[in-house]
Amino acid sequence: MSNLSNESIGSLIVRRLVSVKSFVTVGLTLAFIVMCIMQIQPPDLFIPIYTTVIGFYFGTQATKDGK
């Protein structure tokens, strides 16, 4: 790994973080869909967390697209 440049290490870290971020966003969305289908009222903390994650996800996507 010592022959990797700083740029390739940085891009690897960013790709892994984006992958984790996407996984968390999809997981939360699936949980929300299941709760809606089963007509379960989400816990009080679920909606603010879900809103924050979705806002952050789309905010970073908009920033990436605007570059």
GUTI-535451 format. One record per atom (N, C-alpha, C, O): x, y, z; residue number from 1; residue in one letter. Coordinates in steps of 0.1 Angstrom, whole numbers, plus 5000, padded with zeros to 4 digits. Each point is the difference from the previous one (the first is absolute). Layout:
BEGIN
<X:X Y:Y Z:Z n:NUM res:A>
...
This chain:
BEGIN
<X:5008 Y:4988 Z:5000 n:1 res:M>
<X:4992 Y:5012 Z:5000 n:1 res:M>
<X:5009 Y:5013 Z:5000 n:1 res:M>
<X:4994 Y:5011 Z:4998 n:1 res:M>
<X:5018 Y:4987 Z:5004 n:2 res:S>
<X:5009 Y:5012 Z:5001 n:2 res:S>
<X:5002 Y:5006 Z:4986 n:2 res:S>
<X:5004 Y:5012 Z:4999 n:2 res:S>
<X:4993 Y:4981 Z:4990 n:3 res:N>
<X:5002 Y:5005 Z:4987 n:3 res:N>
<X:4988 Y:5008 Z:4995 n:3 res:N>
<X:5000 Y:5005 Z:4989 n:3 res:N>
<X:4989 Y:4995 Z:5019 n:4 res:L>
<X:4989 Y:5008 Z:4996 n:4 res:L>
<X:5002 Y:5015 Z:5003 n:4 res:L>
<X:5006 Y:5004 Z:5010 n:4 res:L>
<X:4989 Y:5004 Z:4981 n:5 res:S>
<X:5002 Y:5015 Z:5002 n:5 res:S>
<X:4989 Y:5004 Z:5010 n:5 res:S>
<X:4990 Y:4994 Z:5002 n:5 res:S>
<X:5012 Y:5018 Z:5003 n:6 res:N>
<X:4990 Y:5006 Z:5009 n:6 res:N>
<X:4987 Y:5002 Z:4994 n:6 res:N>
<X:4989 Y:4998 Z:5006 n:6 res:N>
<X:5011 Y:5005 Z:4981 n:7 res:E>
<X:4987 Y:5003 Z:4993 n:7 res:E>
<X:4993 Y:4987 Z:4998 n:7 res:E>
<X:4987 Y:5000 Z:5002 n:7 res:E>
<X:5019 Y:4989 Z:4995 n:8 res:S>
<X:4993 Y:4987 Z:4999 n:8 res:S>
<X:4995 Y:4995 Z:5014 n:8 res:S>
<X:4989 Y:4994 Z:5000 n:8 res:S>
<X:5018 Y:5009 Z:5010 n:9 res:I>
<X:4996 Y:4996 Z:5014 n:9 res:I>
<X:4988 Y:5008 Z:5003 n:9 res:I>
<X:4990 Y:4995 Z:5006 n:9 res:I>
<X:5010 Y:5018 Z:4991 n:10 res:G>
<X:4989 Y:5009 Z:5003 n:10 res:G>
<X:4988 Y:4996 Z:4992 n:10 res:G>
<X:4989 Y:5000 Z:5006 n:10 res:G>
<X:5012 Y:4997 Z:4982 n:11 res:S>
<X:4989 Y:4996 Z:4991 n:11 res:S>
<X:4994 Y:4987 Z:5005 n:11 res:S>
<X:4988 Y:4998 Z:4999 n:11 res:S>
<X:5020 Y:4993 Z:5006 n:12 res:L>
<X:4996 Y:4987 Z:5005 n:12 res:L>
<X:4991 Y:5002 Z:5013 n:12 res:L>
<X:4990 Y:4994 Z:5002 n:12 res:L>
<X:5015 Y:5015 Z:5007 n:13 res:I>
<X:4992 Y:5003 Z:5012 n:13 res:I>
<X:4987 Y:5006 Z:4996 n:13 res:I>
<X:4990 Y:4997 Z:5006 n:13 res:I>
<X:5010 Y:5013 Z:4985 n:14 res:V>
<X:4987 Y:5006 Z:4996 n:14 res:V>
<X:4991 Y:4990 Z:4994 n:14 res:V>
<X:4988 Y:5000 Z:5003 n:14 res:V>
<X:5017 Y:4991 Z:4989 n:15 res:R>
<X:4991 Y:4990 Z:4994 n:15 res:R>
<X:4994 Y:4991 Z:5010 n:15 res:R>
<X:4988 Y:4997 Z:4999 n:15 res:R>
<X:5020 Y:4999 Z:5011 n:16 res:R>
<X:4994 Y:4992 Z:5011 n:16 res:R>
<X:4990 Y:5007 Z:5008 n:16 res:R>
<X:4990 Y:4994 Z:5004 n:16 res:R>
<X:5013 Y:5019 Z:4999 n:17 res:L>
<X:4990 Y:5008 Z:5008 n:17 res:L>
<X:4987 Y:5002 Z:4992 n:17 res:L>
<X:4989 Y:4999 Z:5006 n:17 res:L>
<X:5012 Y:5003 Z:4981 n:18 res:V>
<X:4988 Y:5001 Z:4992 n:18 res:V>
<X:4992 Y:4987 Z:5000 n:18 res:V>
<X:4988 Y:5000 Z:5000 n:18 res:V>
<X:5019 Y:4989 Z:4999 n:19 res:S>
<X:4994 Y:4987 Z:5000 n:19 res:S>
<X:4992 Y:4998 Z:5013 n:19 res:S>
<X:4989 Y:4995 Z:5000 n:19 res:S>
<X:5017 Y:5008 Z:5012 n:20 res:V>
<X:4994 Y:4999 Z:5013 n:20 res:V>
<X:4988 Y:5010 Z:5001 n:20 res:V>
<X:4989 Y:4996 Z:5005 n:20 res:V>
<X:5013 Y:5016 Z:4990 n:21 res:K>
<X:4989 Y:5010 Z:5000 n:21 res:K>
<X:4988 Y:4995 Z:4992 n:21 res:K>
<X:4989 Y:5001 Z:5004 n:21 res:K>
<X:5014 Y:4993 Z:4984 n:22 res:S>
<X:4989 Y:4995 Z:4992 n:22 res:S>
<X:4993 Y:4988 Z:5007 n:22 res:S>
<X:4988 Y:4999 Z:4999 n:22 res:S>
<X:5019 Y:4993 Z:5007 n:23 res:F>
<X:4995 Y:4988 Z:5007 n:23 res:F>
<X:4991 Y:5004 Z:5011 n:23 res:F>
<X:4989 Y:4995 Z:5002 n:23 res:F>
<X:5015 Y:5015 Z:5006 n:24 res:V>
<X:4992 Y:5005 Z:5011 n:24 res:V>
<X:4987 Y:5007 Z:4995 n:24 res:V>
<X:4990 Y:4998 Z:5006 n:24 res:V>
<X:5011 Y:5010 Z:4983 n:25 res:T>
<X:4989 Y:5006 Z:4995 n:25 res:T>
<X:4990 Y:4990 Z:4994 n:25 res:T>
<X:4988 Y:5002 Z:5003 n:25 res:T>
<X:5016 Y:4988 Z:4990 n:26 res:V>
<X:4991 Y:4990 Z:4995 n:26 res:V>
<X:4994 Y:4992 Z:5011 n:26 res:V>
<X:4988 Y:4997 Z:5000 n:26 res:V>
<X:5019 Y:5000 Z:5010 n:27 res:G>
<X:4995 Y:4992 Z:5012 n:27 res:G>
<X:4989 Y:5008 Z:5007 n:27 res:G>
<X:4990 Y:4995 Z:5004 n:27 res:G>
<X:5013 Y:5018 Z:4999 n:28 res:L>
<X:4990 Y:5008 Z:5006 n:28 res:L>
<X:4987 Y:5002 Z:4991 n:28 res:L>
<X:4989 Y:5000 Z:5006 n:28 res:L>
<X:5013 Y:5001 Z:4981 n:29 res:T>
<X:4989 Y:5002 Z:4991 n:29 res:T>
<X:4991 Y:4987 Z:5000 n:29 res:T>
<X:4988 Y:5001 Z:5001 n:29 res:T>
<X:5019 Y:4987 Z:4999 n:30 res:L>
<X:4993 Y:4988 Z:5000 n:30 res:L>
<X:4992 Y:4998 Z:5014 n:30 res:L>
<X:4988 Y:4996 Z:5000 n:30 res:L>
<X:5018 Y:5008 Z:5011 n:31 res:A>
<X:4993 Y:4999 Z:5013 n:31 res:A>
<X:4988 Y:5010 Z:5000 n:31 res:A>
<X:4990 Y:4996 Z:5005 n:31 res:A>
<X:5011 Y:5015 Z:4989 n:32 res:F>
<X:4989 Y:5010 Z:4999 n:32 res:F>
<X:4989 Y:4994 Z:4992 n:32 res:F>
<X:4988 Y:5001 Z:5003 n:32 res:F>
<X:5015 Y:4993 Z:4985 n:33 res:I>
<X:4990 Y:4994 Z:4991 n:33 res:I>
<X:4993 Y:4989 Z:5008 n:33 res:I>
<X:4988 Y:4999 Z:4999 n:33 res:I>
<X:5019 Y:4992 Z:5007 n:34 res:V>
<X:4994 Y:4989 Z:5008 n:34 res:V>
<X:4991 Y:5006 Z:5010 n:34 res:V>
<X:4989 Y:4994 Z:5002 n:34 res:V>
<X:5015 Y:5016 Z:5006 n:35 res:M>
<X:4991 Y:5006 Z:5010 n:35 res:M>
<X:4987 Y:5005 Z:4994 n:35 res:M>
<X:4990 Y:4999 Z:5006 n:35 res:M>
<X:5012 Y:5008 Z:4982 n:36 res:C>
<X:4988 Y:5005 Z:4994 n:36 res:C>
<X:4990 Y:4989 Z:4995 n:36 res:C>
<X:4988 Y:5001 Z:5002 n:36 res:C>
<X:5018 Y:4989 Z:4992 n:37 res:I>
<X:4992 Y:4989 Z:4995 n:37 res:I>
<X:4993 Y:4993 Z:5011 n:37 res:I>
<X:4988 Y:4996 Z:4999 n:37 res:I>
<X:5019 Y:5002 Z:5012 n:38 res:M>
<X:4994 Y:4993 Z:5012 n:38 res:M>
<X:4992 Y:5009 Z:5009 n:38 res:M>
<X:4994 Y:4996 Z:5010 n:38 res:M>
<X:5005 Y:5017 Z:4986 n:39 res:Q>
<X:4993 Y:5010 Z:5007 n:39 res:Q>
<X:5004 Y:5001 Z:5015 n:39 res:Q>
<X:4992 Y:5001 Z:5009 n:39 res:Q>
<X:5021 Y:4998 Z:4993 n:40 res:I>
<X:5007 Y:5002 Z:5013 n:40 res:I>
<X:5004 Y:5014 Z:5001 n:40 res:I>
<X:5006 Y:5006 Z:4991 n:40 res:I>
<X:4991 Y:5000 Z:5020 n:41 res:Q>
<X:5004 Y:5014 Z:5003 n:41 res:Q>
<X:5015 Y:5000 Z:5003 n:41 res:Q>
<X:5004 Y:4993 Z:5009 n:41 res:Q>
<X:5004 Y:5014 Z:4983 n:42 res:P>
<X:5015 Y:5000 Z:5003 n:42 res:P>
<X:5002 Y:5006 Z:5014 n:42 res:P>
<X:4993 Y:5009 Z:5005 n:42 res:P>
<X:5018 Y:4986 Z:5001 n:43 res:P>
<X:5004 Y:5006 Z:5013 n:43 res:P>
<X:5003 Y:5015 Z:4999 n:43 res:P>
<X:5003 Y:5005 Z:4989 n:43 res:P>
<X:4996 Y:5002 Z:5022 n:44 res:D>
<X:5002 Y:5015 Z:4999 n:44 res:D>
<X:5013 Y:5004 Z:4995 n:44 res:D>
<X:5001 Y:5011 Z:4993 n:44 res:D>
<X:5010 Y:4982 Z:5008 n:45 res:L>
<X:5013 Y:5004 Z:4996 n:45 res:L>
<X:5003 Y:4995 Z:4985 n:45 res:L>
<X:5009 Y:5005 Z:4994 n:45 res:L>
<X:4983 Y:4986 Z:5001 n:46 res:F>
<X:5002 Y:4995 Z:4986 n:46 res:F>
<X:4999 Y:5011 Z:4990 n:46 res:F>
<X:5009 Y:5001 Z:4991 n:46 res:F>
<X:4980 Y:5006 Z:5009 n:47 res:I>
<X:4998 Y:5010 Z:4990 n:47 res:I>
<X:5010 Y:5011 Z:4999 n:47 res:I>
<X:5005 Y:5003 Z:4989 n:47 res:I>
<X:5000 Y:5003 Z:5022 n:48 res:P>
<X:5010 Y:5010 Z:5000 n:48 res:P>
<X:5014 Y:4994 Z:4995 n:48 res:P>
<X:5007 Y:5007 Z:4992 n:48 res:P>
<X:4996 Y:4981 Z:5012 n:49 res:I>
<X:5012 Y:4994 Z:4995 n:49 res:I>
<X:4999 Y:4997 Z:4985 n:49 res:I>
<X:5010 Y:5003 Z:4993 n:49 res:I>
<X:4979 Y:4991 Z:5003 n:50 res:Y>
<X:4998 Y:4997 Z:4986 n:50 res:Y>
<X:5001 Y:5013 Z:4991 n:50 res:Y>
<X:5006 Y:5000 Z:4990 n:50 res:Y>
<X:4987 Y:5011 Z:5015 n:51 res:T>
<X:5000 Y:5012 Z:4992 n:51 res:T>
<X:5014 Y:5006 Z:4999 n:51 res:T>
<X:5004 Y:5005 Z:4990 n:51 res:T>
<X:5004 Y:4994 Z:5021 n:52 res:T>
<X:5014 Y:5005 Z:5000 n:52 res:T>
<X:5008 Y:4992 Z:4991 n:52 res:T>
<X:5008 Y:5006 Z:4992 n:52 res:T>
<X:4991 Y:4981 Z:5008 n:53 res:V>
<X:5009 Y:4992 Z:4991 n:53 res:V>
<X:4996 Y:5002 Z:4986 n:53 res:V>
<X:5009 Y:5002 Z:4991 n:53 res:V>
<X:4978 Y:4998 Z:5005 n:54 res:I>
<X:4996 Y:5003 Z:4986 n:54 res:I>
<X:5005 Y:5014 Z:4996 n:54 res:I>
<X:5004 Y:5001 Z:4989 n:54 res:I>
<X:4994 Y:5009 Z:5019 n:55 res:G>
<X:5004 Y:5013 Z:4997 n:55 res:G>
<X:5015 Y:5001 Z:4998 n:55 res:G>
<X:5005 Y:5006 Z:4990 n:55 res:G>
<X:5003 Y:4987 Z:5018 n:56 res:F>
<X:5014 Y:5000 Z:4999 n:56 res:F>
<X:5004 Y:4993 Z:4987 n:56 res:F>
<X:5009 Y:5004 Z:4992 n:56 res:F>
<X:4985 Y:4985 Z:5005 n:57 res:Y>
<X:5003 Y:4992 Z:4988 n:57 res:Y>
<X:4998 Y:5008 Z:4988 n:57 res:Y>
<X:5008 Y:5000 Z:4991 n:57 res:Y>
<X:4980 Y:5006 Z:5008 n:58 res:F>
<X:4997 Y:5007 Z:4988 n:58 res:F>
<X:5008 Y:5013 Z:4999 n:58 res:F>
<X:5002 Y:5005 Z:4989 n:58 res:F>
<X:5001 Y:5001 Z:5023 n:59 res:G>
<X:5008 Y:5012 Z:5000 n:59 res:G>
<X:5014 Y:4997 Z:4995 n:59 res:G>
<X:5006 Y:5009 Z:4992 n:59 res:G>
<X:5000 Y:4980 Z:5011 n:60 res:T>
<X:5013 Y:4997 Z:4995 n:60 res:T>
<X:5000 Y:4996 Z:4986 n:60 res:T>
<X:5009 Y:5002 Z:4992 n:60 res:T>
<X:4980 Y:4992 Z:5003 n:61 res:Q>
<X:4998 Y:4996 Z:4986 n:61 res:Q>
<X:4999 Y:5013 Z:4992 n:61 res:Q>
<X:5006 Y:5001 Z:4989 n:61 res:Q>
<X:4987 Y:5009 Z:5015 n:62 res:A>
<X:4999 Y:5013 Z:4993 n:62 res:A>
<X:5013 Y:5007 Z:4999 n:62 res:A>
<X:5003 Y:5006 Z:4990 n:62 res:A>
<X:5005 Y:4993 Z:5021 n:63 res:T>
<X:5013 Y:5007 Z:5001 n:63 res:T>
<X:5009 Y:4993 Z:4990 n:63 res:T>
<X:5008 Y:5006 Z:4993 n:63 res:T>
<X:4992 Y:4980 Z:5006 n:64 res:K>
<X:5008 Y:4993 Z:4991 n:64 res:K>
<X:4996 Y:5003 Z:4986 n:64 res:K>
<X:5009 Y:5002 Z:4991 n:64 res:K>
<X:4978 Y:4999 Z:5006 n:65 res:D>
<X:4996 Y:5003 Z:4986 n:65 res:D>
<X:5003 Y:5014 Z:4996 n:65 res:D>
<X:5002 Y:5002 Z:4988 n:65 res:D>
<X:4999 Y:5007 Z:5021 n:66 res:G>
<X:5003 Y:5014 Z:4997 n:66 res:G>
<X:5014 Y:5003 Z:4997 n:66 res:G>
<X:5003 Y:5011 Z:4996 n:66 res:G>
<X:5006 Y:4980 Z:5007 n:67 res:K>
<X:5015 Y:5003 Z:4998 n:67 res:K>
<X:5003 Y:5001 Z:4986 n:67 res:K>
<X:5012 Y:5002 Z:4997 n:67 res:K>
